[in-house]
Amino acid sequence: MKKTEEKKMKKTKYPAGWNGPKIRRVLRHYESQTEEEAIREDEAASELKDQTLMVVPKKLVPEITRLIEKHRPRSNRVPPDKRM
């Protein structure tokens, strides 16, 4: 394999605001979490007053994501090519 091909294969694109170290920290957090800690974290998220958790059909996720982005302040918007 040529060196240029190797470089292309190793190049990883991250979503806006993310990088390798941040992803590794998040993975370490969730991989080291006990089941009890994960449940407490989920319960705390469900108690947020200005947000909600929903189960929606997967095919609606792109449209919901666009709607959320449309209502975010411009300074917090994520460009379409940078969304997960």
Secondary structure, DSSP 8 states (H G I E B T S, - for coil): --HHHHHHHH-----TT--HHHHHHHHHHHHH--HHHHHHHHHHHHT-SS-------GGGHHHHHHHHHHHS-GGG---GGG--
